[in-house]
Amino acid sequence: MLSARASEAEVSLSFASLADLVDGIDADVLAGLPAPQLNALEVALRRREPDDAALDPFAILAGFLGTLRALAESGPVLVAIDDIQWLDPSSSEAILFAARRLSGERIRFMITRRTGRESELER
């Protein structure tokens, strides 16, 4: 299970919730990603210093999608997000990118939100 507990105080922090979701994933799973995706994901999550090349936003999104698919090869995956209304925009974009492309994989999302406007992920 991957989990993130979003908070209003962290809305302005890029990839804060994505870092929570990826935290604890075995390094071997991440090592299976293509090098550009792994590098971009690790730089975005502040696990690696950026190199001179510009960071490719698509590589970050594809890296997260690839991570979910790799995890699903070993068994069902649950992505649990608490207080989705407080997701930072960059994490939300990565999660939505992955959710739109998952089809047939054993990956499910469980989200909670406070009352109010429905999130794009819920739609």
Phi, psi and omega in degrees: 000134173256137181219150176217141176241095183290153181218146181303325181293343184251007183301327183273358181269116182299130175062024180298312181288326176297321177300319177299317182294321184277338180302131178091353176288134181304136181302330179296326178294313180294326181296340179282352179286152172302145186308315180297323179290315179298314180299312181298317180296316181292324176292315180300325182269008178062034177263346182217145176289142177291149174267193183287339181286148177293141180286127181272111181302324179297324180296325177296311181298314180295325178295320178292317177300315179298323178297314179299316180296320178296318178297321182292341177294334181267348181155177181300147180236132174246126175253109183253126181231121179263138180058058184302334181295344181258009177299138174290150185303322182291321176293317179301317179298317181294318181292317178296318178303313180294313184301323180292336186257355181276127181209115179089341177288157180272064182232129179232155178245137172234120183231152172235151174210157174284167180300152180135205186294136178291139180278162179296325179297324178293327180286000000 
